[in-house]
Amino acid sequence: MDRSVKELMKRIVVLMFIAILFMSQNAVSEEQRTVPGFGFVNSKDVAVRYEPNGDHFTRLPQDTCVWISDARTDEKSVLWYRIHSGIYREYAHKEYHGWMMAKFIDAGNDVWNDVAEVSANAVGMIVRKKDGSVVIAGKQATVHGSPWLNMRRWAEHIKDARQVSVQYNRGYCLLDENGYFHTTDPVNAAFLQQPLRMMEGRSDAMFAITQDGKLINYAGREIETKPWMADGTLDRVTQMTGNDEYVLLLTDQGDVLAYEYQHNALGTPPPDWQQWHHIRSVDTAWIKPGKTPLLSYTGVRMDGTVLAHPQQVSSAVSGWTEIKKAEIGRSWIAGLKEDGTCVSAGLEGKNPVDVSGWTDIVDIEGGGDYLVGVKRDGTLVFSGSFSFVDQ
């Protein structure tokens, strides 16, 4: 054999070895890409067991939503997931814990792929995919007051969703391509009968901006005009969010407009909204770092620093830079950086969500005890924990 051919073959062998080594070091196992996270039972009446190969103590119907918290293989190299789920049975929501064979659960990239948008809170999450279809996961929704189990199939007829939202009190909802509102829960007819440009789902009242530039609430009533609602102001709103006291509107100029719709005696004194300028994203949520719940607010400035309120949150983010979005949890705050990595901090000594190793992230959403990250390739990563019963 010619010497040059031998040298070429040696180089090819070396390159193949390097490639295999690289792939083995960077390969993501089934456990790594699935735990933690939401999944769905893919077979009928699957047994949940105390331990792998142990006696089962309940069976979960097909399409039941589960939260996967751990994974391990048994002595036969069969992969199992530690899961819990909440099902409406005997006139109450009950939570079930145990182990289930991984082959009976659809999760990870098999479910959460081609994602364009996520809305999430302590109730659960709703995902809009790039083709306009929708998937929801979390606590069971109700339809017209009746318990409804099959969350995975609720919106399978929707192929043109434009915006999605999950509400604390009114279930999962979306706007279709024409701006019309769809929800798992009954809603005032006036809210359904007019096309909307944008909605928010976190406040008790729920607000939306109509396509003709009006701010309305869940009852379909137009909001009293405020001085800052000059002609065309609502047309410049790029983000809406809310809580039990305020709905916040962020304009394309970076101004935060705060509309107080009710006073909550348990609420935290609000920030000085006059200081909230040059903002690129806002968030608000209840936090509970101690015994007393507090309303909290964050605004990410154009320069990548974070403005936050109250002091428990502002002190946690005081040194953050190059941030493009911040999300508040029950006892933590997380930030998405410009380079696609994330940071997190616990409030008043509590543990933060673990975002170490997160890369190539383009959006984050969450609340309560878990965080969702949307990767550039449209897949999802999760951190934290989720409860199917109210805490």
ABEGO torsion letter per residue (X at the ends): XBAAAAAAAAAAAAAAAAAAAAAAAABBBAAAAAOBEBBBBABBGBBBBABBGBBBABBBBBGBBBBBABBBBBAAGBBBBBBBBBBBBGGBBBBBBEBBBAAABBBEAAABBGBABBBBBAAEBBBBBAAGBBBBBEBBBBBGGBBBABAAAAAAABAABABBBBBAAAEBBBBBAAGBBBBABBBBAAAAABBBABBBAABAAEBBBBAAGBBBBAAGBBBBBBAABBBGAAAABABBBBBAABBBBBBAAGBBBBBBABBBAABBBBBBAAABBGBABBBBBBBBABABBBBBBBBBBAAGBBBBOBAAAAAAAAABBGBABBBBBAABBBBBBAAGBBBBBBBGGBBBBBABGBBGBABBBEEEABBBBBBAAGBBBBBEBBBABBX
